[in-house]
């Protein structure tokens, strides 16, 4: 047993491998960890070791930290010494140094699966070792979580034997019994007895800030407390597995079937003289769970994992980025089965002919192509890339043999959102019933997993703040539906965040008359969502687009605002003239972006106000307008489907719109929004009167008759003018009187002429109604 050394600043490693998060730590030195002791201590650098699996799976070896014998001697460790194993900059766990007589690479450390799970580490992660300087206390009382305490209590002696074999007891570690199904967990461990009863509600004991959970020695048989919960007082890393991901069952099934065979049974393909897919590209909008899915794959496959965050591996020095990539692939070949994750791959390998790419980027692309082609047919190495910009990646990578399989991680549907919400709320104390959670899932259109997580977190923050304000005990705080409803106002879908749009609080009751228009919009927008089975049963599709046309001021825009509020869908408002840009191609790009966002946030509505300015008949305007119209037509009815996106447009000049836009499949429902009739004008006046102070001498029936031929906007303007006249007469007047309305009527100029009405009637007779 060699002399002990100060392990708080142990020597640096020889050949520094790439960091599991960035891939940048591999250096060119060839000295061994032991040989580089003096220089590392002088520089204050802790050596990092690559995690490899322990060859033993017994409980006796669960807490052992295996190092090569030469490394143990060189670093001054003693066999049986306690050390803290931690990822750089994070909290760690305590293990027992054990020299490994079997051959090991000098830059590796072997940890058991139990210790890796407690640490929250994967095979391939980098860890540092330092001397444990805390106090050593014997375990006197142990709380164990299990599925059925009654069953486990019948095998108490087996539990005691397992604890004795572990030697070190750390809350959070899990183990199994041969005679009982399911895992058991050390929920809590106490040293010298302080309380008569073990309680999980106590304040957390003082724990070394460098440790995930405290460590105790198994000295003699402790008092056992069996619980039916796996709750611990300490912040133990939660493993990310397939079970912890909601809304991606199809993608998980596909990924498992594609990855597990090449990693664990590559010989299966040899019988058919074929090579399995070794490259997979996950693509989809931000926040849908691509990176989380990568983490789950790593945990579930038990493979050596190397993670590259695209931008972080890039170096400013010539050749360093390519060298780092080669080192990562070399390590993957050394420690098979292995997985190389490349997150944000678009930043690493952009198209070589794009403006974003230069000579350095081209060299990186070429290097990655060469490395992927050189993996061979017999190796057990898989490369998985993730991006939200798949079309920005160099096309040479997107072919069979490289990233030959592309898996879309899209916006979750209703069932996916429900699955995600149930997983998020599973560990949150709440007072929500299943019907409310289902309703919430159906109303959060366009929300991705990260949005729903943010929504739940916002609700928790509101709950905590409410509890603090009311001095409510912590164990009496529960998330309520009101907390989530308030959060919905602030937490917007990721796909909609770049669109600055406040959905107006206008309801159907605020729109006087126009009952036929309201019903048409309800049939087109609300029925497909509330009665989808009826559309499937009858074999029909809801209208793709609706054009509201009619004289100015007849509530077309107001109806659109009410629809946005009542339908509860994501609503994108576009004013025709605002899309035009003086630079060639920018207007068309703006159209594509609008439809792309609408697809991402589906079900959604795109409202084009003054669409005549955007879609003038081709050949009768500038070339730029023709290109915008062509883009609009392609987006509405092109090769890329427009599922769950409805187009709503409004115009005063329907004849100026290109006829191609008004065929079935595009704006296939044309609705005339004419001047309000007597009943509609009376309703409009009634709505306005609720907001005003009206004298008793004002007769709403007479006023409705007197506004014959007026538009809805003119009726509203009449009320505003009457109020202004009343204020001019007396600033302190209590109410608007009949004489004020009479004076306002005398000033009213009707904008709707008989010729205008005839124009719209002729348009309808021409077969457009």
Number of C-alpha atoms within 10 A of each C-alpha: 9 12 10 14 15 13 18 16 19 29 27 28 26 23 18 21 23 25 22 24 19 19 22 23 17 17 15 10 11 12 13 19 26 22 18 20 24 15 13 20 18 12 12 14 17 21 25 28 26 23 22 24 20 17 12 13 12 12 19 15 21 24 27 26 27 27 26 21 18 18 21 23 19 20 23 19 26 18 17 13 15 23 22 24 29 23 20 15 9 14 16 25 24 28 24 22 21 22 20 17 11 10 9 16 13 20 21 20 24 23 26 22 21 18 23 22 19 21 27 20 20 24 23 26 22 27 25 22 27 20 18 20 11 11 9 12 15 18 23 19 19 22 23 26 24 24 17 16 15 12 13 22 14 11 14 13 12 16 19 17 13 17 21 19 17 20 19 22 24 26 25 31 21 20 17 15 15 8 10 16 13 12 13 25 22 22 25 27 26 22 16 10 11 8 8 6 9 17 11 13 9 8 8 11 11 8 13 15 11 16 18 24 29 25 25 21 18 19 13 11 15 19 13 17 17 21 19 13 15 18 16 21 17 16 10 17 13 12 18 18 17 19 11 14 19 20 25 21 14 9 16 19 11 11 18 14 11 17 24 18 16 23 22 14 12 17 18 14 15 13 7 8 10 12 17 21 19 27 25 24 24 25 22 19 18 20 22 24 23 25 19 16 23 23 19 19 22 22 21 14 18 16 27 26 29 26 24 25 20 21 15 15 21 22 14 9 8 10 13 15 23 21 15 22 20 16 18 23 21 13 18 25 17 12 17 17 20 26 30 24 26 23 25 21 23 21 20 25 25 24 22 22 10 11 8 11 17 13 9 17 20 17 17 22 23 15 18 19 16 13 16 19 13 10 20 12 20 13 18 25 27 25 23 22 26 27 23 20 16 21 13 17 20 19 14 14 20 18 12 13 19 23 21 14 19 17 16 17 23 20 26 22 19 20 14 18 28 23 21 24 22 16 17 19 15 10 8 13 14 15 10 13 10 10 9 11 18 17 12 19 22 15 17 23 23 27 28 28 26 16 20 23 18 16 25 22 16 19 23 22 15 19 20 17 14 14 16 13 9 9 9 13 9 10 8 8 18 18 20 17 17 12 19 20 13 14 20 20 9 10 17 19 22 21 23 18 11 9 13 9 12 9 16 13 11 17 17 18 11 15 21 21 22 21 12 12 16 16 12 15 21 15 13 18 25 19 14 18 14 9 10 13 11 12 13 11 8 8 8 9 12 16 19 22 26 23 25 24 21 24 22 21 21 23 23 27 19 18 22 27 21 21 23 24 17 15 18 16 22 25 27 24 21 17 16 17 13 11 16 20 14 8 8 11 13 15 21 20 14 17 18 17 12 17 20 15 20 25 20 24 26 24 21 25 26 21 25 22 22 20 23 21 19 22 24 23 18 18 10 11 11 10 11 18 21 19 17 24 24 17 18 20 15 14 19 22 15 11 8 9 11 18 12 17 24 25 21 22 26 24 22 21 19 24 15 16 19 19 14 15 22 18 13 13 15 22 22 17 21 19 20 21 23 21 24 23 19 18 15 18 27 22 20 22 21 15 16 18 15 9 8 14 14 17 12 10 10 16 12 16 13 10 19 21 14 13 21 15 19 24 23 26 15 20 25 18 14 23 20 16 19 21 22 16 19 21 16 11 11 10 10 9 13 12 15 23 20 18 14 22 21 16 15 19 18 9 11 16 9 12 14 17 12 9 9 15 15 11 16 23 15 13 16 15 9 9 7 18 13
